Every structure is written in structure tokens, then in C-alpha cells.
Amino acid sequence: MYLLKTGSPTHLRALRVFEPLMVAAGIVTPIATVPSIFKVYLTHSQFASGLSLITWSFYSASSLLWLVYGLLNRKPPIFIGNGLGLLTNLLMVNGILVHTGRTY
């Protein structure tokens, strides 16, 4: 159920407020992964061995799908956030693979 009729003045006003907010959220959310990226690359196997390769791989695949969806629909909040998310998730996957010696 839609709360606001598409194209109504209230709907357009809400979009003008929400678009920049969602772009900011799309940038800040992937940045939350940065401490884990530093930890996996600096503490190596001590931290990396406790991380799930499958989970981070799924996060990466999901981010890729959302990135493509955002590009196809020309929605910057979606493709900016998920582009950054894909980058951070792939860095985690790489860190897990490199520092645990896993090959799967």
C-alpha cells in the first residue's frame, strides 16, 4: 500500500527530502565495514579465521544485484550505496581468502 500518491505534491516533496538522505545513508553504511576491513588485513588469520566466507560472498552478490538494479533504474541512492557496499564486501572476501588460506 502506498502512503503517498505518486506524483502528488506531497510525494514529490518527500522525495526531495529523502533522496539526499538516502545517498548519505548509502555512503555511510558501507563505511561501517571499514574497521573490519582494517582488522582482517592487519591482524590476518587471528581475525579472518572467525569470519564467514559464505556470508560475505552473499553480501557481495546482493550488493552487485542492487548496484545493477540501481543503474538500470537510474537511482543514485541505490547504485552509490551498493557500489560502495560491493567494494567493501569484496575487500572482506579477499581478506578472508588471503589470510586464512581458503580456496573455496
WOFEN-V48625 format. One record per helix or strand of 3 or more residues. SS is the DSSP state (a for helix, b for strand). FROM is the first residue (numbers start at 1). TO is the last residue. If there is no record, write none. Layout:
# WOFEN-V48625
SS|FROM|TO + SS|FROM|TO
This chain:
# WOFEN-V48625
a|9|31 + a|34|42 + a|45|48 + a|53|72 + a|76|100
